Amino acid sequence: MSSPPPSAAALAGRRAGATPTLIWTALIVVYLLWGSTYLAIRITVETLPPLLSAALRFAVAGLILAVVLRLRRGPGALRVDRRQLGSAALVGVLLLAGGNGLVVLAESGPPGVAVPSGIAALLVATVPLLVVLLRSANSDRPPLWTFAGVTVGFAGLVLLVLPAGNSDAVPLVGALTVVAAATSWSVGSFLSGRIRMPADPFVATVYEMVAGALVLAVVAAGRGELGDFHPAAVSTRSWLALGYLMVAGSLVAFTAYVWLLHNAPISLVSTYAYVNPAVAVALGALLVAEPITPQVLLGGAVIVAGVALVVSTERPRRVSAEARSGTAPTGDRS
């Protein structure tokens, strides 16, 4: 979600207290925690219904964040107008119900059908590339090298999902489901900077999580997940993984990310887009023996290279725009 960018003077004041140690600590938190959520999702859906687990994750995280804001800021902390509420709800549905919910579905299911957590993270890494395409369709023409990065990234996507003729091939239906999730996340991210959102990103996150959780719960009920849910049948590791997603993924890492947006260069913060997949692939291989084939390594490396090219190419344009307007960038990730 986006908020009005702070003035250059305000940003300078806040950055003055942001030491390199604090910045890198926050970056490592985002790298590791967001990179590990893909594996946590896989463990969660072993014995928990997929969409119901996602609904629980965001409902609880949103409630905790709302209580914290209410206690710290007083009775009016969560006040927004109807338009802001509708915008936050729309973005929350696109990001969390569409973006996260489809990833959860893709990672659920038996072996050979479910997408490995590392592959899911690599596919989701195409989000910056999809956002560039959305910007282009909106008459915002990125530089030539940005399009080159998009082309490289999507070439890696094709390499990753191309049938390999072996048992370790990426499940095509699951891979397409993750691509649909990345598309939904990209549309939500794109819209969040162009519609009237709550001014405070934390307040916006509360309403995004509530809206996403409600839609996920309705769809889960329609799929019969409520009737199939038996708490006694859920393993301890699935409950622990769900708790980890609530606290580490949806609260701690997001807070660190918002702090970074206000205290570190956006080009540095954006590196999470190509560090998270590497963390996810490594954790999946080390902890649950997910296969890493030469095709996965090649396709993943090409995707990450394309994303890195897009992020590095976009940096001069963002810096130039900020210098002209005297403002600093904001971003979105939940």
Secondary structure as the mmCIF struct_conf table of DSSP 4:
data_model
#
loop_
_struct_conf.conf_type_id
_struct_conf.id
_struct_conf.beg_label_comp_id
_struct_conf.beg_label_asym_id
_struct_conf.beg_label_seq_id
_struct_conf.end_label_comp_id
_struct_conf.end_label_asym_id
_struct_conf.end_label_seq_id
HELX_LH_PP_P HELX_LH_PP_P1 PRO A 4 PRO A 6
STRN STRN1 SER A 7 SER A 7
HELX_RH_AL_P HELX_RH_AL_P1 ALA A 8 ALA A 16
TURN_TY1_P TURN_TY1_P1 GLY A 17 GLY A 17
HELX_RH_AL_P HELX_RH_AL_P2 PRO A 20 THR A 44
TURN_TY1_P TURN_TY1_P2 VAL A 45 THR A 47
BEND BEND1 LEU A 48 LEU A 48
HELX_RH_AL_P HELX_RH_AL_P3 PRO A 50 ARG A 73
TURN_TY1_P TURN_TY1_P3 PRO A 75 LEU A 78
HELX_RH_AL_P HELX_RH_AL_P4 ARG A 82 GLY A 92
HELX_RH_PI_P HELX_RH_PI_P1 VAL A 93 ASN A 100
HELX_RH_AL_P HELX_RH_AL_P5 GLY A 101 GLU A 107
BEND BEND2 GLY A 109 PRO A 110
TURN_TY1_P TURN_TY1_P4 PRO A 111 VAL A 113
BEND BEND3 ALA A 114 ALA A 114
HELX_LH_PP_P HELX_LH_PP_P2 VAL A 115 PRO A 116
HELX_RH_AL_P HELX_RH_AL_P6 SER A 117 VAL A 124
TURN_TY1_P TURN_TY1_P5 ALA A 125 THR A 126
HELX_RH_AL_P HELX_RH_AL_P7 VAL A 127 ALA A 137
TURN_TY1_P TURN_TY1_P6 ASN A 138 SER A 139
HELX_RH_AL_P HELX_RH_AL_P8 LEU A 144 VAL A 161
BEND BEND4 LEU A 162 LEU A 162
BEND BEND5 GLY A 165 ASN A 166
TURN_TY1_P TURN_TY1_P7 SER A 167 ASP A 168
BEND BEND6 ALA A 169 ALA A 169
HELX_LH_PP_P HELX_LH_PP_P3 VAL A 170 PRO A 171
HELX_RH_AL_P HELX_RH_AL_P9 LEU A 172 SER A 192
TURN_TY1_P TURN_TY1_P8 GLY A 193 ARG A 194
BEND BEND7 ILE A 195 ILE A 195
BEND BEND8 ALA A 199 ASP A 200
HELX_RH_AL_P HELX_RH_AL_P10 PRO A 201 GLY A 222
TURN_TY1_P TURN_TY1_P9 ARG A 223 GLY A 224
HELX_RH_AL_P HELX_RH_AL_P11 GLU A 225 ASP A 228
HELX_RH_3T_P HELX_RH_3T_P1 PRO A 231 ALA A 233
BEND BEND9 VAL A 234 VAL A 234
HELX_RH_AL_P HELX_RH_AL_P12 THR A 236 TYR A 244
HELX_RH_PI_P HELX_RH_PI_P2 LEU A 245 VAL A 252
HELX_RH_AL_P HELX_RH_AL_P13 ALA A 253 ASN A 263
BEND BEND10 ALA A 264 ALA A 264
HELX_RH_AL_P HELX_RH_AL_P14 ILE A 266 VAL A 269
TURN_TY1_P TURN_TY1_P10 SER A 270 THR A 271
HELX_RH_AL_P HELX_RH_AL_P15 TYR A 272 VAL A 288
HELX_RH_AL_P HELX_RH_AL_P16 PRO A 294 SER A 325
TURN_TY1_P TURN_TY1_P11 GLY A 326 GLY A 326
STRN STRN2 THR A 327 THR A 327
#
